[in-house]
């Protein structure tokens, strides 16, 4: 079994390696036991530490060279001198790279020693404090994971409901409040406008209060906004209510995906974060259903529609109160013991979980030490000065831009209006809006089950052409005279279903990718930028939708503008989109540390192979699940720095 962390020896002098093109291979940390633990070898064959013929060994001093055993072989063999003098928790701080090497070597003596110290401290605190027992407990951590993801993802349900309810309310509210066209546009775009403000609060609120409390704050805003818009008696009051709701959407929308991504296993991270988009789509369907329920109410039907969101915000508040804080956030704040308590509850104490916690702990501590060493500087400046962070923020925001400027929120907000443009009356428009919302909902289901299998890159490249085709069909439907209702409505509904369905799968990426690509110490600020970008773009396409439709015509806006951006976005993804399938958040650091030119070169190579298979009708290869991608380290400046630091420190610690 190849090591998942093979290193290029020539690129990293002094490191173990097998060839000049070696890379870190994904697939998790292999469970390799100490070489003298024969019973463990029998029980766990994958734990056997086998030497590789022809492998160049790394000796950090004369003592090791005389023994003929490399440094990391000594660790894997359980050499107490190495473990205690170099790797114990009470010794020096480990770098992220070094922690990965220990986990790769299966040095459970070192890992368990740190865990035992935490357990001992926990036992002492447990005698005098019950600070964590008010939260729920499950014997099987998988149940806790599903409960946590379920309640957190209800934020998407609220977001979807509040975005779609306005579609039905717009049929009756303008006449009730005496609103003109521009005022209706402002009310409709009040949520995305407020969401920009909520997104600007995301970083400070998350850093000050944590992921869980940030979600609770957003739920309070949801409740206030929902109550105000249901009781609005003027244009100003309605706009204020919509902006408050937007603050909640912006704050919650950037927090929930991170909260889930930091808490769940890498094997299911893409699938479970995608559940958030599913809940948004489900909320939009619920919004259309609620609108259809109250559409026949004679007086104040739109008030019942808008006020119904209060039910869902109350349920979510009751559930999220008993959920724990993100373990990575607790570690980020230096609360190591609390982080371990939460980790045990939601991830368990299996070998793989302990290895990931060990790497996470030292990765976060190394980040904190690096930040503290740069006194007087702001962490967010790294988005401009550190290539790894700069690549992440550009990539994350481009993906969000593509998700919004292909028109999804404009179509969702004006769904009923667009239905009326192809011949449906007011009531029919409300009911037919369920078709678009339902297609978006169904489109998210494949992403939940198959994104982690096929990979992010394949998913984006395959889905974007699908909703481009839907835009083409929608544009063609506008060429059919309105007198031919069957033709125009049938073609429009067909295009809408295709567009919404494929976009439902694609939209999951706009939550999954930003939640996983930023370094831990910049994740709050990184999500703040993508969240601001998302809702600002949503506001722009929503507020200017009517004017753009008049200036460009319906065909020009749908096919020329939205469709053109989809085509440009497809080429961007082919060239610049990395694969982060089945990677820990710490391993993704390495992916974004490679130069962009190397990523483009590899993407072009893989794209040419796929294109060749496609034109030769080798469909099985084209649509087969992608192999777990490799983590390139050959040009990783950060890894070079860390390896050099390890070399210097190890040479100074180990006996000559």
C-alpha positions as CSV (number, residue, x, y, z in Angstrom):
1,X,0.0,0.0,0.0
2,X,1.6,3.3,-1.0
3,X,2.2,5.9,1.6
4,X,-0.3,8.8,1.4
5,X,2.5,11.2,2.3
6,X,5.4,10.3,0.0
7,X,7.8,13.2,-0.4
8,X,10.1,14.3,-3.2
9,X,13.5,13.8,-1.6
10,X,15.4,15.9,-4.1
11,X,13.0,18.8,-3.6
12,X,13.1,18.5,0.1
13,X,16.6,17.7,1.2
14,X,16.7,15.5,4.2
15,X,13.2,14.1,3.8
16,X,12.3,10.5,3.0
17,X,11.2,9.8,-0.5
18,X,11.1,7.4,-3.4
19,X,11.4,9.5,-6.6
20,X,11.6,13.0,-8.0
21,X,8.0,13.2,-8.8
22,X,6.6,12.0,-5.6
23,X,3.5,13.6,-4.2
24,X,1.4,13.3,-1.2
25,X,-1.3,10.7,-2.0
26,X,-4.7,11.0,-0.5
27,X,-6.7,8.3,1.0
28,X,-6.4,9.0,4.6
29,X,-3.8,8.1,7.2
30,X,-2.9,4.5,7.1
31,X,-3.0,2.7,10.4
32,X,0.6,1.6,11.0
33,X,1.3,0.1,14.3
34,X,4.6,-0.1,16.2
35,X,6.8,-2.7,14.6
36,X,7.0,-4.7,17.8
37,X,3.3,-4.9,18.2
38,X,2.8,-8.3,16.4
39,X,-0.7,-8.8,17.7
40,X,-1.8,-5.4,16.3
41,X,-0.2,-6.4,12.9
42,X,-2.3,-9.5,12.8
43,X,-5.5,-7.7,13.7
44,X,-4.8,-4.8,11.4
45,X,-2.7,-5.7,8.4
46,X,-2.7,-2.1,7.2
47,X,-0.7,-1.2,10.2
48,X,2.4,-3.1,9.1
49,X,5.4,-0.9,8.5
50,X,7.0,-2.2,5.4
51,X,10.2,-0.8,4.0
52,X,10.3,0.2,0.4
53,X,13.2,-1.3,-1.7
54,X,15.5,1.4,-3.0
55,X,14.1,4.0,-0.8
56,X,16.6,6.7,0.2
57,X,16.7,7.0,4.0
58,X,17.0,10.2,5.9
59,X,19.4,10.3,8.8
60,X,19.2,13.5,10.9
61,X,22.4,12.7,12.7
62,X,25.4,10.3,13.0
63,X,23.6,8.2,15.6
64,X,20.8,7.3,13.2
65,X,23.2,6.7,10.3
66,X,25.2,4.3,12.4
67,X,22.1,2.4,13.3
68,X,21.0,2.3,9.6
69,X,17.5,3.4,10.5
70,X,15.9,6.6,9.2
71,X,14.3,9.1,11.5
72,X,10.7,8.4,10.6
73,X,11.3,4.7,10.6
74,X,12.5,5.1,14.2
75,X,9.3,6.9,15.0
76,X,7.2,4.2,13.4
77,X,9.2,1.6,15.3
78,X,8.2,3.3,18.5
79,X,11.7,4.5,19.5
80,X,11.1,6.1,22.9
81,X,14.0,8.4,22.5
82,X,12.5,9.9,19.4
83,X,9.0,10.0,20.7
84,X,9.7,11.4,24.1
85,X,12.4,13.9,23.2
86,X,10.9,15.2,20.0
87,X,7.2,14.4,19.7
88,X,5.6,14.4,23.1
89,X,3.0,17.0,23.9
90,X,5.2,18.3,26.7
91,X,8.1,18.8,24.3
92,X,8.4,21.2,21.4
93,X,5.5,22.3,19.2
94,X,5.1,20.3,16.0
95,X,4.6,21.8,12.6
96,X,1.6,20.8,10.4
97,X,3.9,18.8,8.1
98,X,5.6,17.0,11.0
99,X,2.3,16.0,12.5
100,X,1.2,14.6,9.2
101,X,4.4,12.5,9.1
102,X,3.7,11.1,12.5
103,X,0.1,10.3,11.6
104,X,1.3,8.7,8.4
105,X,3.9,6.6,10.2
106,X,1.1,5.3,12.4
107,X,2.9,6.5,15.5
108,X,0.0,5.8,17.9
109,X,2.3,5.9,20.9
110,X,2.9,9.6,20.3
111,X,-0.8,10.3,19.3
112,X,-2.2,8.3,22.2
113,X,0.2,10.0,24.7
114,X,-1.2,13.4,23.8
115,X,-4.8,12.0,23.9
116,X,-4.1,10.4,27.3
117,X,-2.9,13.8,28.7
118,X,-6.1,15.4,27.5
119,X,-8.1,12.6,29.1
120,X,-6.3,13.0,32.4
121,X,-6.9,16.7,32.4
122,X,-10.6,16.1,31.5
123,X,-10.9,13.6,34.4
124,X,-9.6,16.2,36.8
125,X,-11.9,18.9,35.5
126,X,-14.8,16.5,35.5
127,X,-14.6,16.1,39.3
128,X,-15.1,19.8,39.9
129,X,-17.1,21.0,36.9
130,X,-20.0,20.0,34.8
131,X,-19.4,22.6,32.1
132,X,-20.2,20.4,29.1
133,X,-22.9,18.0,30.4
134,X,-25.9,20.2,29.4
135,X,-25.4,19.3,25.8
136,X,-26.8,16.1,24.2
137,X,-24.8,12.9,24.3
138,X,-25.0,9.8,22.0
139,X,-23.2,6.5,22.3
140,X,-22.8,6.3,18.5
141,X,-21.2,9.6,17.3
142,X,-22.7,9.1,13.8
143,X,-26.1,9.9,15.3
144,X,-24.8,13.1,16.7
145,X,-23.2,14.1,13.4
146,X,-26.5,13.7,11.6
147,X,-28.4,15.6,14.2
148,X,-25.9,18.4,14.1
149,X,-26.0,18.6,10.4
150,X,-29.8,18.4,10.3
151,X,-30.4,21.3,12.7
152,X,-27.6,23.5,11.3
153,X,-28.8,22.9,7.7
154,X,-32.3,24.2,8.8
155,X,-30.7,27.6,8.3
156,X,-30.8,26.9,4.6
157,X,-34.5,26.1,5.0
158,X,-35.1,29.5,6.5
159,X,-33.1,31.2,3.8
160,X,-35.0,29.5,1.1
161,X,-38.4,30.2,2.6
162,X,-37.7,33.9,3.1
163,X,-36.4,34.2,-0.5
164,X,-39.3,32.5,-2.2
165,X,-42.2,33.8,-0.1
166,X,-41.8,37.2,-1.6
167,X,-42.5,35.8,-5.0
168,X,-46.1,35.0,-4.1
169,X,-46.5,38.1,-1.8
170,X,-45.5,40.4,-4.7
171,X,-48.8,39.5,-6.4
172,X,-50.9,41.2,-3.7
173,X,-48.6,43.3,-1.4
174,X,-47.8,46.1,-3.9
175,X,-51.5,47.1,-4.2
176,X,-52.0,46.7,-0.5
177,X,-49.1,49.1,0.4
178,X,-49.5,51.2,-2.7
179,X,-46.0,50.5,-4.0
180,X,-44.7,51.4,-7.5
181,X,-42.4,49.4,-9.6
182,X,-39.1,50.7,-8.2
183,X,-40.4,50.2,-4.6
184,X,-41.4,46.6,-5.4
185,X,-37.8,46.0,-6.7
186,X,-36.4,47.5,-3.5
187,X,-38.6,45.3,-1.4
188,X,-37.7,42.2,-3.4
189,X,-34.0,42.9,-3.2
190,X,-34.0,44.0,0.4
191,X,-33.0,40.5,1.6
192,X,-29.9,40.2,-0.6
193,X,-29.0,43.8,0.2
194,X,-29.3,43.1,4.0
195,X,-27.4,39.9,3.4
196,X,-24.4,41.9,2.3
197,X,-24.5,43.6,5.7
198,X,-24.9,40.3,7.4
199,X,-21.9,38.9,5.5
200,X,-19.8,41.8,6.6
201,X,-20.7,40.9,10.2
202,X,-19.7,37.3,9.6
203,X,-16.0,37.5,10.3
204,X,-16.2,39.7,13.5
205,X,-19.2,37.8,14.9
206,X,-17.7,34.4,14.3
207,X,-14.4,35.3,15.7
208,X,-15.9,36.9,18.8
209,X,-18.8,34.5,19.6
210,X,-18.1,31.3,17.6
211,X,-20.0,29.4,15.0
212,X,-22.8,28.2,17.2
213,X,-23.6,31.6,18.8
214,X,-23.4,33.3,15.4
215,X,-26.1,31.0,14.2
216,X,-28.2,31.8,17.3
217,X,-27.8,35.5,16.6
218,X,-29.0,35.0,13.0
219,X,-32.1,33.2,14.3
220,X,-33.0,36.1,16.5
221,X,-32.7,38.4,13.4
222,X,-34.8,35.9,11.4
223,X,-37.6,36.2,14.1
224,X,-37.5,40.0,14.3
225,X,-37.5,40.4,10.5
226,X,-40.3,37.9,9.9
227,X,-42.5,39.5,12.5
228,X,-41.9,43.0,11.1
229,X,-42.7,42.1,7.5
230,X,-45.8,40.2,8.4
231,X,-47.1,43.3,10.2
232,X,-45.7,46.0,7.8
233,X,-48.0,48.9,7.2
234,X,-45.8,51.1,5.0
235,X,-43.0,50.8,2.4
236,X,-40.3,51.9,4.9
237,X,-41.4,49.3,7.4
238,X,-41.4,46.5,4.8
239,X,-37.9,47.5,3.5
240,X,-36.6,47.5,7.1
241,X,-38.0,44.1,7.7
242,X,-36.5,42.7,4.5
243,X,-33.1,44.1,5.4
244,X,-33.2,42.6,8.9
245,X,-34.0,39.3,7.3
246,X,-31.1,39.8,5.0
247,X,-28.8,40.4,7.9
248,X,-29.9,37.0,9.2
249,X,-29.5,35.3,5.8
250,X,-26.0,36.7,5.3
251,X,-24.7,35.8,8.8
252,X,-26.2,32.4,8.8
253,X,-25.4,31.6,5.2
254,X,-21.6,32.0,5.8
255,X,-21.6,30.3,9.2
256,X,-23.5,27.1,8.7
257,X,-21.4,25.6,5.9
258,X,-18.2,26.3,7.9
259,X,-19.8,24.9,11.0
260,X,-20.6,21.7,9.2
261,X,-17.3,21.4,7.3
262,X,-15.3,21.9,10.5
263,X,-17.3,19.2,12.3
264,X,-17.8,16.2,10.0
265,X,-15.6,13.6,8.5
266,X,-13.8,14.4,5.2
267,X,-15.4,11.3,3.7
268,X,-18.8,12.9,3.9
269,X,-18.0,16.7,4.0
270,X,-19.0,17.4,0.4
271,X,-22.2,15.5,0.8
272,X,-23.2,16.9,4.1
273,X,-22.4,20.6,3.2
274,X,-24.4,20.0,0.1
275,X,-27.3,19.3,2.3
276,X,-27.4,23.0,3.1
277,X,-28.2,23.8,-0.5
278,X,-30.8,21.0,-0.5
279,X,-32.4,22.7,2.5
280,X,-32.4,26.1,0.7
281,X,-34.2,24.5,-2.3
282,X,-36.6,22.7,0.1
283,X,-37.3,26.0,1.8
284,X,-38.0,27.7,-1.5
285,X,-40.5,24.9,-2.3
286,X,-42.1,25.3,1.1
287,X,-42.3,29.0,0.4
288,X,-44.2,28.4,-2.9
289,X,-46.4,25.9,-1.1
290,X,-47.2,28.4,1.7
291,X,-48.0,31.0,-0.9
292,X,-50.3,28.6,-2.7
293,X,-52.0,27.8,0.6
294,X,-52.8,31.4,1.4
295,X,-53.4,32.7,-2.1
296,X,-57.2,32.4,-1.8
297,X,-57.4,34.2,1.6
298,X,-59.5,37.2,0.9
299,X,-57.8,39.8,3.2
300,X,-54.1,40.0,4.0
301,X,-53.0,36.7,2.3
302,X,-49.5,38.1,1.8
303,X,-49.1,38.7,5.5
304,X,-49.8,35.1,6.3
305,X,-47.3,34.1,3.6
306,X,-44.5,36.2,5.0
307,X,-45.2,35.5,8.7
308,X,-45.1,31.7,8.2
309,X,-41.2,31.7,8.5
310,X,-41.5,32.4,12.2
311,X,-42.5,28.7,12.8
312,X,-39.3,27.4,11.2
313,X,-37.0,29.9,13.0
314,X,-38.5,28.8,16.4
315,X,-37.9,25.1,15.7
316,X,-34.3,25.7,14.6
317,X,-33.5,27.9,17.6
318,X,-34.7,25.1,20.0
319,X,-32.5,22.5,18.3
320,X,-29.3,24.5,17.7
321,X,-29.2,25.5,21.4
322,X,-28.2,22.0,22.3
323,X,-25.5,21.5,19.6
324,X,-21.8,21.9,20.4
325,X,-19.4,24.5,19.2
326,X,-17.1,23.6,16.2
327,X,-14.1,21.7,17.5
328,X,-11.8,23.5,15.0
329,X,-13.0,26.8,16.2
330,X,-12.4,25.8,19.8
331,X,-8.9,24.7,18.8
332,X,-8.4,28.0,17.0
333,X,-9.2,29.8,20.2
334,X,-6.8,27.7,22.2
335,X,-9.4,25.6,24.0
336,X,-7.8,22.3,23.3
337,X,-9.6,20.3,26.0
338,X,-13.0,21.6,25.0
339,X,-12.2,20.8,21.4
340,X,-11.3,17.2,22.3
341,X,-14.5,16.8,24.3
342,X,-16.6,17.9,21.3
343,X,-14.5,15.8,18.9
344,X,-15.2,12.7,20.9
345,X,-18.9,13.3,20.8
346,X,-19.3,14.0,17.1
347,X,-16.4,12.0,15.6
348,X,-15.6,9.2,18.2
349,X,-12.2,7.8,19.3
350,X,-11.4,5.5,16.4
351,X,-7.8,5.5,15.1
352,X,-8.6,7.7,12.1
353,X,-10.5,10.2,14.2
354,X,-7.6,10.4,16.7
355,X,-5.1,10.9,13.8
356,X,-7.1,13.7,12.3
357,X,-7.5,15.4,15.7
358,X,-3.7,15.1,16.2
359,X,-2.9,16.8,12.9
360,X,-5.6,19.4,13.4
361,X,-4.3,20.3,16.8
362,X,-0.7,20.9,15.7
363,X,-1.8,22.5,12.4
364,X,-3.9,25.1,14.3
365,X,-1.1,25.6,16.9
366,X,1.5,26.1,14.1
367,X,-0.8,28.7,12.5
368,X,-1.2,30.6,15.8
369,X,2.5,30.6,16.4
370,X,3.2,32.0,12.9
371,X,0.6,34.7,13.4
372,X,1.9,35.7,16.8
373,X,5.4,35.9,15.3
374,X,4.2,38.6,12.9
375,X,3.4,41.3,15.5
376,X,1.6,44.4,14.4
377,X,0.1,42.8,11.2
378,X,-3.5,41.9,10.5
379,X,-4.2,38.3,9.6
380,X,-6.5,39.2,6.8
381,X,-3.6,40.9,5.0
382,X,-2.4,37.4,4.1
383,X,-5.1,37.3,1.4
384,X,-2.8,39.8,-0.4
385,X,0.6,38.8,0.7
386,X,0.5,35.0,1.0
387,X,0.1,33.1,-2.4
388,X,-1.8,30.2,-0.8
389,X,-4.4,32.5,0.8
390,X,-4.6,34.7,-2.3
391,X,-5.3,31.7,-4.6
392,X,-8.1,30.5,-2.2
393,X,-9.9,33.9,-2.1
394,X,-9.8,34.4,-5.8
395,X,-11.0,30.9,-6.6
396,X,-13.8,30.9,-4.0
397,X,-15.1,34.3,-5.1
398,X,-15.0,33.4,-8.8
399,X,-17.1,30.3,-8.1
400,X,-19.6,32.3,-6.1
401,X,-19.8,34.9,-8.9
402,X,-20.5,32.2,-11.5
403,X,-23.3,30.9,-9.3
404,X,-25.1,34.2,-9.1
405,X,-24.5,35.9,-12.4
406,X,-26.0,33.1,-14.3
407,X,-29.3,34.4,-13.0
408,X,-30.6,32.0,-10.4
409,X,-31.8,34.4,-7.7
410,X,-33.4,36.8,-10.2
411,X,-35.4,33.9,-11.6
412,X,-36.3,32.7,-8.2
413,X,-37.4,36.1,-6.9
414,X,-39.4,36.9,-10.0
415,X,-40.7,33.4,-10.7
416,X,-44.4,34.3,-10.5
417,X,-43.8,37.4,-12.6
418,X,-41.9,35.4,-15.3
419,X,-44.7,32.9,-15.3
420,X,-47.2,35.6,-16.0
421,X,-45.1,36.9,-18.9
422,X,-45.7,33.6,-20.8
423,X,-49.4,33.6,-20.3
424,X,-50.2,32.3,-16.8
425,X,-52.7,34.3,-14.7
426,X,-51.9,35.4,-11.1
427,X,-53.0,32.2,-9.3
428,X,-51.6,29.9,-12.0
429,X,-48.3,31.7,-11.6
430,X,-48.1,31.0,-7.9
431,X,-48.9,27.3,-8.4
432,X,-46.5,26.9,-11.4
433,X,-43.7,28.4,-9.4
434,X,-43.7,25.1,-7.6
435,X,-42.4,23.5,-10.8
436,X,-39.2,25.6,-10.8
437,X,-38.7,25.3,-7.1
438,X,-39.3,21.5,-7.2
439,X,-36.7,21.1,-10.0
440,X,-34.1,23.0,-8.0
441,X,-34.9,20.8,-5.0
442,X,-34.6,17.5,-7.0
443,X,-31.4,18.8,-8.6
444,X,-29.6,19.0,-5.2
445,X,-30.3,15.3,-4.4
446,X,-27.6,13.9,-6.8
447,X,-25.0,16.2,-5.3
448,X,-25.8,15.0,-1.8
449,X,-25.2,11.4,-2.8
450,X,-22.6,11.6,-5.6
451,X,-20.5,14.7,-5.3
452,X,-18.0,13.0,-2.9
453,X,-17.9,10.0,-5.3
454,X,-17.3,11.9,-8.6
455,X,-15.4,14.9,-7.2
456,X,-15.9,18.6,-7.1
457,X,-14.2,19.3,-10.4
458,X,-16.1,16.7,-12.4
459,X,-19.3,18.0,-10.8
460,X,-18.8,21.6,-11.8
461,X,-17.7,20.9,-15.4
462,X,-20.6,18.5,-16.0
463,X,-23.3,20.6,-14.4
464,X,-22.7,24.0,-15.9
465,X,-23.4,23.0,-19.5
466,X,-26.7,21.5,-18.3
467,X,-28.1,24.7,-17.0
468,X,-26.7,26.6,-20.0
469,X,-28.9,24.4,-22.2
470,X,-31.8,25.3,-20.0
471,X,-31.1,29.0,-20.5
472,X,-31.1,28.5,-24.3
473,X,-34.5,26.8,-24.2
474,X,-35.9,29.5,-22.0
475,X,-34.6,32.1,-24.4
476,X,-36.1,30.3,-27.4
477,X,-39.5,30.2,-25.6
478,X,-39.7,34.0,-25.8
479,X,-39.7,33.8,-29.6
480,X,-43.0,32.0,-29.6
481,X,-46.0,34.4,-29.8
482,X,-48.0,34.7,-26.6
483,X,-51.1,33.7,-28.6
484,X,-49.6,30.3,-28.8
485,X,-49.8,29.6,-25.1
486,X,-49.3,25.9,-25.3
487,X,-46.0,26.3,-27.2
488,X,-44.6,29.2,-25.2
489,X,-45.5,27.8,-21.8
490,X,-44.5,24.3,-22.6
491,X,-41.0,25.3,-23.9
492,X,-40.5,27.8,-21.1
493,X,-41.4,25.2,-18.4
494,X,-39.1,22.6,-20.1
495,X,-36.2,25.1,-20.1
496,X,-36.9,26.1,-16.5
497,X,-36.9,22.5,-15.3
498,X,-33.6,21.8,-17.0
499,X,-32.0,25.0,-15.8
500,X,-33.2,24.7,-12.2
501,X,-32.4,21.0,-12.0
502,X,-28.8,21.3,-13.2
503,X,-28.3,24.5,-11.2
504,X,-29.5,22.7,-8.0
505,X,-26.6,20.3,-8.3
506,X,-24.1,23.0,-9.3
507,X,-25.2,25.4,-6.5
508,X,-24.0,23.0,-3.8
509,X,-20.4,23.8,-4.9
510,X,-20.9,27.5,-4.0
511,X,-21.3,26.4,-0.3
512,X,-19.0,23.4,-0.2
513,X,-15.9,25.0,-1.8
514,X,-15.7,28.2,0.2
515,X,-16.2,26.3,3.4
516,X,-13.2,24.1,2.9
517,X,-10.5,26.1,0.9
518,X,-9.4,28.7,3.4
519,X,-6.7,28.2,6.1
520,X,-8.2,27.7,9.5
521,X,-7.0,31.0,10.9
522,X,-8.5,32.8,7.8
523,X,-11.7,30.8,7.4
524,X,-14.0,33.3,9.1
525,X,-12.6,36.2,7.0
526,X,-12.6,34.1,3.8
527,X,-16.2,33.1,4.2
528,X,-17.0,36.7,4.9
529,X,-15.6,37.7,1.5
530,X,-17.4,35.0,-0.4
531,X,-20.6,35.6,1.5
532,X,-20.5,39.4,0.8
533,X,-19.8,38.6,-2.8
534,X,-22.6,36.1,-3.0
535,X,-25.3,38.4,-1.7
536,X,-24.0,41.5,-3.4
537,X,-24.2,39.7,-6.7
538,X,-27.6,38.4,-5.7
539,X,-28.7,42.0,-4.9
540,X,-27.4,43.3,-8.2
541,X,-29.0,40.7,-10.4
542,X,-32.3,41.0,-8.5
543,X,-32.5,44.8,-8.2
544,X,-31.6,45.5,-11.8
545,X,-33.5,42.5,-13.3
546,X,-36.4,44.5,-14.6
547,X,-34.2,47.2,-16.1
548,X,-31.9,44.7,-17.6
549,X,-34.8,42.8,-19.1
550,X,-36.1,46.1,-20.7
551,X,-32.6,47.1,-22.0
552,X,-31.4,43.7,-23.3
553,X,-34.8,42.1,-24.1
554,X,-35.8,38.9,-22.4
555,X,-33.8,36.8,-24.9
556,X,-30.7,39.0,-24.6
557,X,-30.7,38.8,-20.8
558,X,-31.4,35.1,-20.5
559,X,-29.3,33.7,-23.4
560,X,-26.8,36.5,-24.1
561,X,-25.9,37.7,-20.5
562,X,-26.6,34.7,-18.2
563,X,-25.7,32.1,-20.8
564,X,-22.5,34.0,-21.9
565,X,-21.3,34.1,-18.3
566,X,-22.0,30.3,-18.0
567,X,-19.8,29.6,-21.0
568,X,-16.9,31.7,-19.7
569,X,-17.3,30.1,-16.3
570,X,-17.0,26.6,-17.8
571,X,-13.6,27.5,-19.3
572,X,-12.4,28.9,-16.0
573,X,-13.3,25.7,-14.2
574,X,-11.6,23.5,-16.8
575,X,-8.4,25.5,-16.3
576,X,-8.3,26.6,-12.7
577,X,-10.4,24.4,-10.6
578,X,-8.5,22.0,-8.3
579,X,-9.9,18.7,-6.9
580,X,-10.4,18.6,-3.2
581,X,-12.3,15.3,-3.0
582,X,-11.8,13.3,0.2
583,X,-9.2,15.7,1.6
584,X,-8.9,16.9,5.2
585,X,-9.0,20.6,5.6
586,X,-5.3,20.5,6.5
587,X,-4.5,18.6,3.3
588,X,-6.3,21.2,1.2
589,X,-3.7,23.7,2.5
590,X,-1.2,21.8,0.5
591,X,-3.3,21.8,-2.7
592,X,-3.6,25.6,-2.6
593,X,0.1,26.0,-1.9
594,X,1.1,24.9,-5.4
595,X,1.7,27.6,-8.1
596,X,-1.2,28.3,-10.3
597,X,0.7,27.4,-13.5
598,X,1.3,23.9,-12.2
599,X,-2.4,23.5,-11.5
600,X,-3.4,24.8,-14.9
601,X,-0.8,22.4,-16.5
602,X,-2.2,19.4,-14.7
603,X,-5.8,20.4,-15.4
604,X,-5.1,20.7,-19.1
605,X,-3.5,17.3,-19.2
606,X,-6.5,15.6,-17.4
607,X,-8.9,17.6,-19.6
608,X,-7.3,16.4,-22.8
609,X,-7.4,12.8,-21.6
610,X,-11.1,13.1,-20.8
611,X,-11.8,14.8,-24.1
612,X,-10.0,12.0,-26.0
613,X,-12.1,9.4,-24.1
614,X,-15.3,11.4,-24.9
615,X,-14.7,11.7,-28.7
616,X,-13.8,8.0,-28.9
617,X,-17.0,7.1,-27.0
618,X,-15.3,5.6,-24.0
619,X,-18.2,6.7,-21.8
620,X,-17.3,4.5,-18.9
621,X,-14.0,6.3,-18.4
622,X,-15.5,9.7,-18.9
623,X,-18.3,9.2,-16.3
624,X,-16.5,6.9,-13.9
625,X,-15.8,8.3,-10.4
626,X,-12.5,10.1,-10.3
627,X,-9.5,8.6,-8.5
628,X,-8.5,10.3,-5.3
629,X,-6.2,13.1,-6.5
630,X,-2.7,13.6,-5.3
631,X,-1.5,16.5,-3.2
632,X,1.4,18.1,-5.0
633,X,4.3,19.2,-2.8
634,X,7.1,19.6,-5.3
635,X,6.8,23.3,-5.4
636,X,5.2,24.0,-2.1
637,X,7.2,26.8,-0.5
638,X,5.4,26.4,2.8
639,X,6.2,22.8,3.0
640,X,9.9,23.5,2.2
641,X,9.9,26.0,5.0
642,X,8.3,23.5,7.4
643,X,10.7,20.7,6.4
644,X,13.7,23.0,6.9
645,X,12.3,24.0,10.3
646,X,11.9,20.3,11.3
647,X,15.4,19.5,10.1
648,X,16.9,22.3,12.2
649,X,14.9,21.5,15.3
650,X,15.4,17.7,15.1
651,X,19.1,18.1,14.7
652,X,19.2,20.2,17.7
653,X,17.2,17.8,19.9
654,X,18.3,14.3,19.0
655,X,21.6,13.1,20.6
656,X,24.6,12.9,18.3
